[in-house]
């Protein structure tokens, strides 16, 4: 999966979770940029991302991700490791 | 809306949108204030409870205790909670909240004292809350621990934590049994049903202090909301049951009462019997049983009098077995029983029938007892689980009257049986997006066509049986018209569902003029006619306009062959009463009928024929 494809799917997940069709995320997007992305919604977001890509984040990864770019890196790594 | 099973991942992901849409849908709802006192994180539990309650006709407003402050809130109260004045209190505690647990070094007395202390700590909370708020209290019991120090002996050793949990749960149950307005929420059962290892997700505990896996939260929230809706009288009241492939295996109209699968002799038959036993038990908690079936009533009753049938005709308060659309019968049953459609649960193995109820009867509960598009037939082994876990009849109070409810309603229904008109069946048909393929018989389909001529009994005008070589011969004969119809809709392919076979014939005339000219003998007119040897259709697709699509195709084929007259024949059997007047409905004129009820019909193709099918797109 290309990085663009990963971002297409991430955008869908973000739009679903935060019920906002206008959201477009990029490498530098952080929780401060999105209305409603607090620590509690982060759990929900992580679960939805895991489901979308069929992957599981390690506990350490969940708490250390600083922005969406890091999230996309981890997703790309996991998908690459699987194929 | 009230459908079950639900998709937990989807609900978690899209809850904001689902909530927004529910709040905007105009459904009248009662408003209730719910205090959730948690021993662990409750954010997503509340988020999910809100959605389920909205679907169940309750608009909730929540108070959420500060993280793990359940005990402090209950014992000492706080201003926010006091001014909130809850209508219901839900205490979400779990095994994680048992701070003190038995140790191997403890004596029997130590463990006994610990059990008493723990139970009393909770009971003290409940007393305080009752005193302060006088409202219903819902309390979790405890799930089993994630690991067992002693292995199996954990369940029997007085120090075993499995045994400790069991004993504590029994104490909670005894309290619930003797106190009004106190309801035990059985997470021990939920976790077991879900799978304890999957339920307990240590990562979620460590990261967010959730006492259960994220994916299990919708199930927990659903279960709590079932208790709440039951307390506020939002339980369902009646089951509306299909018969064929729902209460027994097979189609009684085609297979006969001896041909249906029911009873201990086959695995499938036993499964249906168990499902019937499950339904019969529902009666004892006051659930009304009704039938909504496309069948001759005599066949329906014969099935329910099958020697292996656990359910008997008298177990039902209303039986609607006829050829009306199921939604019309559903509405009629609601009228007979004088209950709302939103109090009724429709149980049918056929996804298309379920869809019509969903569309035509707002508020009706329609569980997915079979998967959409299942190709290998119904799976009756799933019926009980789906119905049971859906919580339609969650019991929060039980009276002697509940047990007698069926008799009461049965009497009422007999009196009130009334016709209920049906508004917009056409919209339903449109929504099915039906496509048909109607073509002359082709070799690839001979086997299925042969089978159909030998299996169909109800919608079958002549009940003429064919062998495969006979089908092939008919298909290859240029003077025989053959048509098969295959119907697809948005739920999937119904396969080949209708057949017509007709033979071309010369028409003769015996009017005086001809006889005189022809030396007293009748003469050929030069006009050709078609004599219909076979016309059948599977009852599964009744009232879908398929019969009209076949008629249109037949007329088109006859016109192509310059045939202007079509003759139809009805030969009565024990099973085909439903098509007695079929040709009349198709626009044929009756020529005559003999003493046994056999009739002959004639259709003259007009110069301009207008297609009668309105809802199926046909490919020839």
Interface residues (C-beta under 8 A of the other chain):
Chain A: X13 X16 X17 X18 X19 X40 X43 X44 X47 X48 X51 X59 X62 X63
Chain B: X9 X12 X13 X14 X15 X16 X17 X20 X41 X43 X44 X203 X204 X206 X207 X208 X210 X214 X215
